[in-house]
């Protein structure tokens, strides 16, 4: 018998993809209502948040929120005053790491800061860097909020085998 047989799929194993699909759809719709240009980041962030329990999701979401805010803000500032090139990018990644260490921010926040920084600094956009940074922050924040709310309202029911 094929181990991927539909007969072997129980309702509980379908709950997680159902929750994640609904959450991703709601995040994308919310981003579209707000006319965020890269609303897919809200859906992506929501899918990441939905992979954890509420307690774990809340902890990592605070780090994601903090890191994204830092990376987007620094990225906009650096692009505005120094432009975007390989040297400026590398130095800024280092500086953000130092700032995170001084502030005793978790390494996850630094990783998210670097991702936001890279998107603001390295992706070609028609808008000014500060607008791109605000959009990136709003898109990720939207994804975090939708993911956390859905995780709280529709908790995953896990059973032990």
C-alpha positions, 0 to 999 in steps of 0.5 A: 500500500502506498504510504501517501494514500489518502486513506492514511491522512486523518483530519488532525493532519489536515488541521495545520495546513488548513490553519496556515492556508487561512492565515496566509490568505487573510494576511495577503488580503489585509496587505492588499486592502492596505495597498502594500506593494509587496503584500506577499511578505505578509503572507510569507511572514504569517506562514512562518509564524503559523509553524509554532505554538502561540508561546513560541510564535510570540517570542520569535515574533517579537524578535522578528518585529524588532529586527525588521524595524531595525533593519528597515530603518537603518537600511533607509537611513544608509541608502539615503545618505550613502547609497547602496553598494557592496562595501556600504552593505557589508559595513552596515550588516556589521554595524547592525550586528554590533548594535544588536550585541550592545542592545543585547538583542537576540541573534534571531532579531539580528538575522531578521534585521539583516534580511530587512536591510538587504531588501531595502538596500539591495532590491531595486525599487522605484520608490525612495528607500524610506518608503520601501522600509516602511512598506517592508515593516508594515508587510512583516508586521501585518504577517506577524499580527495575523499569524499570532491572532489566528494561532490564538483563535485557532490553536493547533490540537496535537495528540501524542502518537 
